Amino acid sequence: MRTHSQIVKAAGTAEAVAEQRGVSVHTVRSWMQRDSIPAEHWAAFARNGWASLDELALAAAKAA
């Protein structure tokens, strides 16, 4: 199972993920640093095929 940080890195560059999600590159880098993707972005990650909702939830539960 991947961590949130690994999921973000696999989705592309921080710049590309930031542009797609409409947030700053600093925000995406903070997700990687904290190993936590905010839940309000999970559906978009799933729609883009970057991760399933189940994978995101399991990664969040393990990090808690």
VOKOL-288256 format. One record per residue (C-alpha): residue in three letters; residue number from 1; x, y, z. Coordinates in steps of 0.5 Angstrom, whole numbers, plus 500, padded with zeros to 3 digits. Layout:
N
miti ala, drenfi NUM, east X, north Y, up Z
...
END
This chain:
64
miti met, drenfi 1, east 500, north 500, up 500
miti arg, drenfi 2, east 502, north 507, up 498
miti thr, drenfi 3, east 503, north 513, up 503
miti his, drenfi 4, east 499, north 520, up 501
miti ser, drenfi 5, east 506, north 522, up 500
miti gln, drenfi 6, east 508, north 517, up 495
miti ile, drenfi 7, east 501, north 518, up 491
miti val, drenfi 8, east 502, north 525, up 490
miti lys, drenfi 9, east 509, north 524, up 487
miti ala, drenfi 10, east 506, north 518, up 483
miti ala, drenfi 11, east 501, north 523, up 480
miti gly, drenfi 12, east 507, north 528, up 477
miti thr, drenfi 13, east 511, north 534, up 479
miti ala, drenfi 14, east 508, north 538, up 485
miti glu, drenfi 15, east 507, north 543, up 479
miti ala, drenfi 16, east 503, north 539, up 475
miti val, drenfi 17, east 499, north 537, up 481
miti ala, drenfi 18, east 498, north 544, up 484
miti glu, drenfi 19, east 496, north 546, up 477
miti gln, drenfi 20, east 491, north 541, up 476
miti arg, drenfi 21, east 488, north 541, up 483
miti gly, drenfi 22, east 488, north 549, up 483
miti val, drenfi 23, east 492, north 550, up 489
miti ser, drenfi 24, east 499, north 553, up 490
miti val, drenfi 25, east 506, north 548, up 489
miti his, drenfi 26, east 507, north 550, up 496
miti thr, drenfi 27, east 501, north 547, up 498
miti val, drenfi 28, east 502, north 540, up 494
miti arg, drenfi 29, east 509, north 540, up 497
miti ser, drenfi 30, east 506, north 541, up 504
miti trp, drenfi 31, east 502, north 535, up 503
miti met, drenfi 32, east 508, north 531, up 501
miti gln, drenfi 33, east 512, north 533, up 507
miti arg, drenfi 34, east 506, north 532, up 512
miti asp, drenfi 35, east 504, north 525, up 508
miti ser, drenfi 36, east 497, north 528, up 508
miti ile, drenfi 37, east 492, north 529, up 502
miti pro, drenfi 38, east 486, north 533, up 505
miti ala, drenfi 39, east 480, north 529, up 504
miti glu, drenfi 40, east 477, north 535, up 500
miti his, drenfi 41, east 482, north 533, up 494
miti trp, drenfi 42, east 481, north 525, up 495
miti ala, drenfi 43, east 475, north 525, up 489
miti ala, drenfi 44, east 479, north 529, up 484
miti phe, drenfi 45, east 485, north 524, up 486
miti ala, drenfi 46, east 481, north 518, up 484
miti arg, drenfi 47, east 477, north 521, up 478
miti asn, drenfi 48, east 484, north 522, up 475
miti gly, drenfi 49, east 486, north 515, up 477
miti trp, drenfi 50, east 492, north 517, up 481
miti ala, drenfi 51, east 489, north 513, up 487
miti ser, drenfi 52, east 483, north 510, up 489
miti leu, drenfi 53, east 478, north 512, up 495
miti asp, drenfi 54, east 480, north 506, up 499
miti glu, drenfi 55, east 487, north 507, up 498
miti leu, drenfi 56, east 487, north 514, up 500
miti ala, drenfi 57, east 483, north 512, up 506
miti leu, drenfi 58, east 487, north 506, up 508
miti ala, drenfi 59, east 493, north 511, up 508
miti ala, drenfi 60, east 490, north 516, up 512
miti ala, drenfi 61, east 488, north 511, up 517
miti lys, drenfi 62, east 495, north 508, up 518
miti ala, drenfi 63, east 498, north 515, up 518
miti ala, drenfi 64, east 493, north 517, up 524
END
